Amino acid sequence: MKKYVCKVCGYEYDPAAGDPDNGIAPGTAFEDIAEDWVCPLCGVGKEDFEPVD
């Protein structure tokens, strides 16, 4: 599973860790997160994230 980074603030979503504070369990692929999820640091939507190489 790929990591994704927020283009606005640099927050990195790591699927291995998930985002438990916002209801995303560890092991959840970025593609499987609900479309209304937002960056926990700056509040932008999934469209402002890009995959990390």
C-alpha positions in Angstrom: 0.0 0.0 0.0 1.3 3.4 -1.0 1.7 6.4 1.4 0.1 9.6 0.4 1.2 13.2 1.3 -0.9 16.3 1.6 0.2 18.9 -1.0 -0.9 21.7 1.3 0.8 20.9 4.7 3.0 17.9 4.1 1.0 15.4 6.3 1.8 11.9 5.3 -0.9 9.3 5.4 0.7 5.9 6.1 -1.7 3.0 5.5 0.1 0.9 8.1 -0.7 3.4 10.8 -4.1 4.6 9.5 -5.7 7.6 11.2 -7.2 6.1 14.3 -8.0 9.5 15.8 -10.4 10.1 12.9 -11.8 6.5 12.6 -9.4 5.1 10.0 -8.1 1.8 11.2 -4.5 0.7 10.7 -4.1 -1.2 7.4 -6.6 0.9 5.5 -5.5 1.8 2.0 -5.8 5.5 1.0 -8.2 4.5 -1.8 -10.5 2.9 0.8 -10.9 6.0 3.0 -14.3 7.7 2.7 -14.4 10.6 0.2 -15.4 13.1 2.9 -12.2 12.4 5.0 -10.0 15.4 5.4 -6.4 16.0 6.3 -6.1 15.9 10.1 -3.6 18.8 10.1 -5.0 21.3 7.7 -8.5 20.1 6.7 -8.2 19.8 2.9 -9.8 16.9 1.1 -8.4 13.7 -0.4 -8.1 15.5 -3.8 -5.1 17.5 -2.3 -3.1 14.3 -1.6 -0.6 12.7 -3.9 1.2 9.3 -3.8 4.7 9.2 -2.3 7.2 7.4 -4.5 
